[in-house]
Amino acid sequence: MDEVAARITPAADGSICVLGIFERDELAGFVVVIHPQREKLCHAVELAGMYVAPTFRRRGFGRTLLKVTVAHVQSIAGVRQIKLGVNATNTGAKALYQSIGFASYGVEPDALRVDGTFYGEEHYVLRIDPLA
Ligand SMILES: CC(C)(COP(=O)(O)OP(=O)(O)OC[C@H]1O[C@@H](n2cnc3c(N)ncnc32)[C@H](O)[C@@H]1OP(=O)(O)O)[C@@H](O)C(=O)NCCC(=O)NCCS
C-alpha cells in the first residue's frame, strides 16, 4: 500500500499529478500524469498506473478518464506527445489505448518481472496537437 501511495503522490513542482474518476463520491479509477520539467523532456508527458477498480470495469470509466486526461495534457503549453508502457499481454488495456489513438512503437523484451515471470513492455505514443 505504501508503494502505491508513493507512486500516486503529487509532486509540489507539478511534475506529477493524479487524475481520478468518481461515481458519486466513490473513487472508481485514477491515472498518474508525469510531466518532466527539464527543457529537454518537457514536451512529452508520461501516463502511469492507470487503474479502474474491478467493480467499475467495462463501464466506460477507463475510456472517459483517458479522454479527460488527454484533454488535460493537450491544454499544457508545449506538450506534443503522451507516452505510456503496458505489459504486452494486457490485451484489454492495449485495446483501450488503441481506441483513443495511441500507436504502438515497440516492445521491450522482458522489461517487467511479475512474481518471477518476465513480460515484454509495449510502448505507446499519442501525438497531440497542442492548443497553445
Ligand atoms: C485496463 C483498465 C484500466 C480498463 O478500464 P475500464 O474502465 O474497464 O475500461 P472501459 O470500460 O473504459 O473500456 C474501454 C475499452 O477498453 C477495452 N477493454 C477494457 N477492458 C477490457 C478487457 N478486460 N478485455 C478486452 N477489452 C477490454 C475495450 O475495447 C473497451 O471498449 P468496449 O467496452 O467498448 O469494448 C482496467 O481493466 C484496469 O484497471 N485493469 C487493471 C490495471 C491495468 O491493467 N492497468 C493498465 C496498466 S498500463
The ligand as an SDF file (V2000), in Angstrom:
LIG
                    3D

 48 50  0  0  0  0  0  0  0  0999 V2000
   -7.3740   -1.5360  -18.2390 C   0  0  0  0  0  0  0  0  0  0  0  0
   -8.4550   -0.8470  -17.4140 C   0  0  0  0  0  0  0  0  0  0  0  0
   -7.9090    0.4950  -16.9120 C   0  0  0  0  0  0  0  0  0  0  0  0
   -9.6870   -0.5880  -18.3070 C   0  0  0  0  0  0  0  0  0  0  0  0
  -10.6230    0.1690  -17.5760 O   0  0  0  0  0  0  0  0  0  0  0  0
  -12.1980    0.0360  -17.8850 P   0  0  0  0  0  0  0  0  0  0  0  0
  -12.9050    1.0990  -17.1240 O   0  0  0  0  0  0  0  0  0  0  0  0
  -12.6310   -1.3480  -17.6390 O   0  0  0  0  0  0  0  0  0  0  0  0
  -12.2230    0.3460  -19.4340 O   0  0  0  0  0  0  0  0  0  0  0  0
  -13.5140    0.7640  -20.2960 P   0  0  0  0  0  0  0  0  0  0  0  0
  -14.7500    0.1810  -19.7260 O   0  0  0  0  0  0  0  0  0  0  0  0
  -13.4910    2.2280  -20.4950 O   0  0  0  0  0  0  0  0  0  0  0  0
  -13.1970    0.0160  -21.6540 O   0  0  0  0  0  0  0  0  0  0  0  0
  -12.7320    0.7260  -22.7950 C   0  0  0  0  0  0  0  0  0  0  0  0
  -12.2830   -0.2990  -23.8380 C   0  0  0  0  0  0  0  0  0  0  0  0
  -11.1040   -0.9580  -23.4130 O   0  0  0  0  0  0  0  0  0  0  0  0
  -11.1320   -2.3220  -23.8620 C   0  0  0  0  0  0  0  0  0  0  0  0
  -11.1340   -3.2100  -22.7090 N   0  0  0  0  0  0  0  0  0  0  0  0
  -11.1410   -2.8260  -21.4140 C   0  0  0  0  0  0  0  0  0  0  0  0
  -11.0720   -3.9040  -20.6230 N   0  0  0  0  0  0  0  0  0  0  0  0
  -11.0150   -4.9870  -21.4440 C   0  0  0  0  0  0  0  0  0  0  0  0
  -10.9250   -6.3810  -21.2280 C   0  0  0  0  0  0  0  0  0  0  0  0
  -10.8820   -6.9020  -19.9870 N   0  0  0  0  0  0  0  0  0  0  0  0
  -10.8680   -7.1980  -22.2900 N   0  0  0  0  0  0  0  0  0  0  0  0
  -10.9050   -6.7030  -23.5560 C   0  0  0  0  0  0  0  0  0  0  0  0
  -11.0110   -5.3860  -23.8150 N   0  0  0  0  0  0  0  0  0  0  0  0
  -11.0600   -4.5410  -22.7770 C   0  0  0  0  0  0  0  0  0  0  0  0
  -12.3650   -2.4770  -24.7080 C   0  0  0  0  0  0  0  0  0  0  0  0
  -12.0260   -2.1590  -26.0440 O   0  0  0  0  0  0  0  0  0  0  0  0
  -13.2650   -1.3970  -24.1160 C   0  0  0  0  0  0  0  0  0  0  0  0
  -14.2320   -0.9540  -25.0080 O   0  0  0  0  0  0  0  0  0  0  0  0
  -15.6830   -1.6740  -25.0630 P   0  0  0  0  0  0  0  0  0  0  0  0
  -16.1390   -1.8320  -23.6380 O   0  0  0  0  0  0  0  0  0  0  0  0
  -16.4950   -0.6980  -25.8540 O   0  0  0  0  0  0  0  0  0  0  0  0
  -15.4410   -2.9890  -25.7390 O   0  0  0  0  0  0  0  0  0  0  0  0
   -8.8980   -1.7260  -16.2230 C   0  0  0  0  0  0  0  0  0  0  0  0
   -9.2640   -3.0020  -16.6920 O   0  0  0  0  0  0  0  0  0  0  0  0
   -7.8310   -1.9010  -15.1410 C   0  0  0  0  0  0  0  0  0  0  0  0
   -7.6650   -1.0520  -14.2610 O   0  0  0  0  0  0  0  0  0  0  0  0
   -7.0980   -3.0280  -15.1910 N   0  0  0  0  0  0  0  0  0  0  0  0
   -6.0760   -3.3370  -14.1940 C   0  0  0  0  0  0  0  0  0  0  0  0
   -4.9050   -2.3640  -14.2390 C   0  0  0  0  0  0  0  0  0  0  0  0
   -4.3300   -2.2590  -15.6130 C   0  0  0  0  0  0  0  0  0  0  0  0
   -4.1590   -3.2410  -16.3300 O   0  0  0  0  0  0  0  0  0  0  0  0
   -3.9780   -1.0140  -15.9620 N   0  0  0  0  0  0  0  0  0  0  0  0
   -3.2880   -0.7070  -17.1900 C   0  0  0  0  0  0  0  0  0  0  0  0
   -1.8440   -0.5940  -16.8920 C   0  0  0  0  0  0  0  0  0  0  0  0
   -0.9350    0.0870  -18.2700 S   0  0  0  0  0  0  0  0  0  0  0  0
  1  2  1  0
  2  3  1  0
  2  4  1  0
  2 36  1  0
  4  5  1  0
  5  6  1  0
  6  7  2  0
  6  8  1  0
  6  9  1  0
  9 10  1  0
 10 11  2  0
 10 12  1  0
 10 13  1  0
 13 14  1  0
 14 15  1  0
 15 16  1  0
 15 30  1  0
 16 17  1  0
 17 18  1  0
 17 28  1  0
 18 19  1  0
 18 27  1  0
 19 20  2  0
 20 21  1  0
 21 22  1  0
 21 27  2  0
 22 23  1  0
 22 24  2  0
 24 25  1  0
 25 26  2  0
 26 27  1  0
 28 29  1  0
 28 30  1  0
 30 31  1  0
 31 32  1  0
 32 33  2  0
 32 34  1  0
 32 35  1  0
 36 37  1  0
 36 38  1  0
 38 39  2  0
 38 40  1  0
 40 41  1  0
 41 42  1  0
 42 43  1  0
 43 44  2  0
 43 45  1  0
 45 46  1  0
 46 47  1  0
 47 48  1  0
M  END
$$$$
